[in-house]
Amino acid sequence: MRGRLGIVCLASLLHLLESEAFDGFLVLEGRATLELRQGHIIHVRAGDLTGLTALHSLFFLDGDVFLVIPGEPPPGAVLGTTIELMMEAYRLIDEWARLAPMILAATPAAREASSLAELLPLLDGVATVGELVAELERSPVQLIDPLLDALARGLVTVVARDAEASCSPPKPEEFYELLDTGRALMRKGDLTRAATMLRRAVRAQPENRLARQNLRRVVELSAMTP
């Protein structure tokens, strides 16, 4: 079987494979491989992610081509029933819909949240959570629960709850000016403003990796700053 997600949703496809007690593999081309035995998922890999985190990350994809390939997967423990797995996936989708448009700022106590080490230096009250997670090239599922925990513990504060259109995106021709400004601020040690400029450079030309590389360096320097 071959198809495209969006026409057939992942949940419906998994329910179908479970009802047919399918043995084999569900492959999302270029994205992920799911191993199933008797219709139950026993292993998932999506990029660097594995297991439940990898599975839940797939529910944030759309339009990917999938292949259903009969076969004999290696032995493995069942991750859960399809209903259980879907309920958790839909919880994460609902939480992300709430978190993504938020603008957050880190508090002085935020260093306690080690699970947010990459994200915390960027929470300066300017960009939305959705923009920042995209810039880090992480799946939302890796950061949803740590963010909820940080909010509950007061490690981050909400600057705006629905800021999807609060900032006009930078123009592609502004890229090099933003990049140069960000680099200059980084050399001066002004890491917060450097991150802001480099983040805007990423949004100006998402395919250009120069800004991403410099932004990662700013994050590393911020993590080392006492």
C-alpha positions in Angstrom: 0.0 0.0 0.0 1.2 3.5 -0.9 -0.4 6.9 -0.1 0.1 10.3 1.3 -0.6 11.6 4.8 -3.3 14.2 4.8 -5.4 12.2 2.4 -5.1 9.3 4.8 -4.4 10.5 8.4 -1.8 8.6 10.4 -4.3 7.7 13.2 -6.6 6.0 10.6 -3.8 4.2 9.0 -2.5 2.8 12.4 -6.1 1.7 13.3 -6.4 -0.1 10.0 -3.1 -1.9 10.5 -4.0 -2.9 14.0 -7.4 -4.2 12.9 -5.7 -6.4 10.3 -3.1 -7.7 12.7 -0.4 -6.5 10.3 3.2 -7.7 10.4 5.7 -5.5 8.7 6.8 -1.9 8.3 5.2 1.5 7.9 7.7 3.8 6.2 7.3 7.6 5.8 9.7 8.3 3.0 12.7 10.2 4.2 11.2 10.6 7.6 10.6 7.5 9.7 10.1 3.8 10.0 7.6 2.0 12.2 7.9 -1.7 12.9 4.6 -3.5 13.6 3.8 -7.0 14.9 0.2 -8.2 14.9 -0.8 -4.6 14.2 0.9 -3.3 17.3 3.8 -0.8 17.1 7.0 -2.3 18.6 9.6 0.2 17.4 9.8 3.7 15.7 12.7 5.7 14.4 12.3 9.2 13.1 15.7 10.9 12.5 17.5 10.9 15.8 14.3 10.1 17.7 13.2 6.6 18.7 10.3 5.1 20.6 7.3 7.0 21.8 8.9 10.4 21.2 9.6 9.5 17.6 6.0 8.2 17.1 4.4 11.4 18.6 6.6 13.6 16.4 5.0 12.0 13.3 1.6 13.5 14.2 3.1 17.0 13.5 3.9 16.0 9.9 1.6 16.4 6.9 1.8 15.5 3.2 4.5 12.8 3.5 4.4 9.7 1.3 4.0 6.5 3.2 4.6 2.8 2.2 3.1 -0.2 4.0 5.5 -3.1 3.5 4.7 -6.7 4.8 7.6 -8.4 6.5 9.0 -9.8 9.7 10.2 -7.1 12.1 12.8 -7.9 14.8 11.4 -8.8 18.2 10.4 -5.9 20.4 8.0 -4.9 23.2 4.7 -3.3 22.2 4.7 0.5 22.8 1.0 0.5 23.6 -2.5 0.1 22.1 -3.3 2.4 19.2 -6.0 4.1 21.3 -3.5 4.8 24.1 -0.9 6.1 21.7 -3.4 8.3 19.8 -4.7 9.8 23.1 -1.2 11.0 24.1 -0.5 12.2 20.6 -3.6 14.3 20.5 -2.8 15.7 23.9 0.5 16.9 22.6 -1.1 18.4 19.5 -3.6 20.3 21.7 -0.8 21.6 24.0 1.3 22.7 21.1 -1.6 24.7 19.6 -1.6 26.6 22.9 2.1 26.9 23.3 3.3 27.7 19.7 1.8 31.3 19.5 3.1 32.2 23.0 6.0 34.6 23.6 7.9 33.6 26.7 10.7 35.1 28.7 13.1 33.2 31.0 13.3 34.1 34.7 16.5 34.2 36.7 15.6 30.7 38.0 15.3 29.3 34.5 18.8 27.6 34.6 17.2 24.9 36.7 15.4 23.6 33.6 18.1 21.5 32.1 15.7 19.9 29.6 15.3 23.4 28.0 19.0 24.2 27.8 18.9 24.9 24.1 15.7 27.0 24.2 16.2 29.1 27.4 18.8 31.5 26.0 16.4 32.4 23.2 13.4 33.1 25.4 13.9 36.8 25.5 10.3 37.9 25.1 10.5 38.6 21.3 9.8 35.5 19.2 7.0 33.0 19.6 7.7 29.5 20.9 6.8 28.1 17.5 9.4 30.2 15.7 12.1 29.3 18.2 11.5 25.5 18.1 11.6 25.7 14.3 14.9 27.5 14.4 16.4 24.8 16.7 15.2 22.2 14.2 13.6 20.2 16.9 10.3 18.4 17.0 7.7 20.1 19.2 7.2 16.9 21.1 10.7 17.2 22.6 9.9 20.5 24.2 6.2 20.6 25.0 6.3 18.9 28.4 9.5 20.6 29.6 7.9 24.0 28.6 4.7 23.1 30.5 6.8 22.2 33.5 8.8 25.4 33.3 5.6 27.4 33.2 4.2 25.6 36.2 7.4 26.2 38.2 7.6 29.8 37.3 10.9 29.4 35.4 9.5 31.2 32.4 6.8 33.9 32.2 4.2 34.6 29.5 4.8 37.9 27.6 1.9 37.3 25.2 -0.4 34.3 24.8 -1.4 34.6 21.1 1.3 36.5 19.2 1.1 34.6 15.9 1.1 37.9 13.9 2.8 40.2 16.4 6.1 40.5 14.5 6.4 41.2 10.8 8.9 38.7 9.3 12.2 40.1 8.0 12.7 40.4 4.3 15.2 38.0 2.5 17.3 41.0 1.5 17.8 41.9 5.2 19.7 38.7 5.8 23.3 39.8 5.6 22.7 43.0 7.6 21.0 41.0 10.4 23.8 38.3 10.2 26.6 40.9 10.5 24.8 42.7 13.3 24.3 39.5 15.2 28.0 38.5 14.8 29.1 41.9 16.0 26.9 41.7 19.1 28.2 38.2 19.7 31.8 39.4 19.6 30.9 42.1 22.1 29.4 39.6 24.4 25.8 40.9 24.1 24.4 37.4 23.6 20.8 38.2 24.1 20.6 40.8 21.4 22.9 38.7 19.2 20.4 35.8 19.5 17.6 38.2 18.5 19.4 39.4 15.4 20.5 36.0 14.3 17.0 34.6 14.9 15.6 37.2 12.5 18.3 36.3 10.0 17.2 32.7 10.1 13.6 33.8 9.4 14.8 36.1 6.6 16.5 33.2 4.7 15.5 29.8 6.3 17.5 27.8 3.8 20.8 29.7 4.6 22.7 27.8 7.3 25.1 30.6 8.2 22.7 32.2 10.6 21.8 28.9 12.2 25.4 28.1 12.8 26.1 31.4 14.4 22.9 31.1 16.5 24.0 27.7 17.8 27.3 29.3 18.8 25.4 32.1 20.7 23.4 29.4 22.5 26.6 27.5 23.5 28.2 30.7 24.8 25.1 31.6 26.7 25.1 28.2 28.4 28.7 28.7 29.5 28.1 32.2 30.8 27.8 32.2 34.6 
